[in-house]
Amino acid sequence: MKMYLISDNIDTYTGMRLVGVEGAVVHERQELKDELDKVLANKEIGIVLLTEKFGRDFPDLINDLKLSHRTPLFVEIPDRHGTGRKPNFITDYVNEAIG
């Protein structure tokens, strides 16, 4: 299975290309939808990396995708600006999950 990157910036795309991950750079909602349709049609792709900006800008689209498809696995990654998460997000997540 292959990995595929959908990024909102060329720097993340370039870094991933250097390690052999194919991908695309998109900026608009329709471009993202078109690229996701292309990815879903390709059965060789097992993991799709999405920069976190897409999760912030288009949460309905990304969440629907994650919930309605078993494969490929959609993973949000930080981009060159770092993560949008709080510094202690893992601790908060565990505390919320188990109390």
N, C-alpha and C positions, 0 to 999 in steps of 0.2 A: 504494500500500500504506500501511496505517496502522500507527502505533505504539500499544502498549497497555502500561500499567503495572500490575503487581501489587506492592503495597507492604505492609509490616507497620506503617507509621505514617502518620498523617494529614498530617504536615508534608511529606513527600516527595510524597504524592498531591496536595496542594494546590499545591505548586510546579510539578508537571508539568501540572496542569490549567490553570494560568495561561499556559502556553505551548501549550495546545491538545491535550495528550495525554490521552486517556480512560484510565480505569483503575478499580481497586478496591482496597480495604483489607481484608486478611484476616489472621487470627492463628493459626488452627488448621490442622492438616494436612488435614482433610477440606474445609474452606473453600478451601484452596489447590488441592486436587485438583479441586473443582467449578469453580473459576474457570479452571483450566488446560483442563479439558474444554470450557468455553464458548469459550475463545480458539482452541483447535484446530478447533472447528466453524466458526468465522468465517474464511472464506478471504480476507477483505479485510485481515486483520492480518498484517503481514510481519515485525514486530519486537516482541518482548515483553521489556519491561524488568522485571527482578526485583530487589528489594533483596537485598543480600548475606546478610542474616540467613536467608533461605530456604535458601541454599546451605549455610550452617553447620548449620541445624536439621534440614533434610530433604535431605541430600546424595544419598541413594539415589533419591529422587523427581526431583530436578533433573537429576542426571547421566543417568538413564535417559531423561528427556525430551530432553535435548540430543543424546544418541546415537541415538535412534530416530526423530527427525523432522528432515527437511531444512528445512522451513519450518513455522512461522515461526522466525526466528533468536531464540534466547534469550540475553539479555545480563544479567549481574549487575552492578548499579550500587551504589555506596556510598549510604548513607542519611544522615540528618542527624547521625549519630554518627561519620561518617567511615568510612573503609575498615577492614576487619579484616585487611588485608594488611600485611606488614612494609614498612618504608620503602624498602628496596632490592629489592622483589620482581621488578622488571623485569630488573635486572642478574642476579639469581640465576636467573631463568628463562632468560635468554640463555646464561649460563654452563652451565646444566644441558643446554640444547639443543645447544650446539656445543662445549662443553668448555672 
